[in-house]
Amino acid sequence: MNKTIKLRVKKEIEEDKELKVLKLKGTLISRGYTEIIHIADENEDFHLNTFTTLQDQKKEVENYILDYISSHNVNDIITLVSTVK
């Protein structure tokens, strides 16, 4: 069974941080965690990025995202919202 993961991403960001957001999304796809990431408006300040991953990869994906956010200093623009069953 697949699990859905949500990321909250700030809309108005500097170019260098926008590249870091794109790199995160690209690596989620290139590592095989997902095939597509859906983007929707949450409100006027944030997008919600959602994707599904295999249940047995869920923790690995969440840990990768949290490590990426911390190591690339983007904790002010990307938040791991939740994992939905």
Secondary structure, 3 states (H helix, E strand, C coil): CEEEEEEEEECCCCHHHHHHHHHHHHHHHHCCCCCCCEEEECCCCEEEEEEEEEHHHHHHHHHHHHHHHHHCCCCCCEEEEEEEC
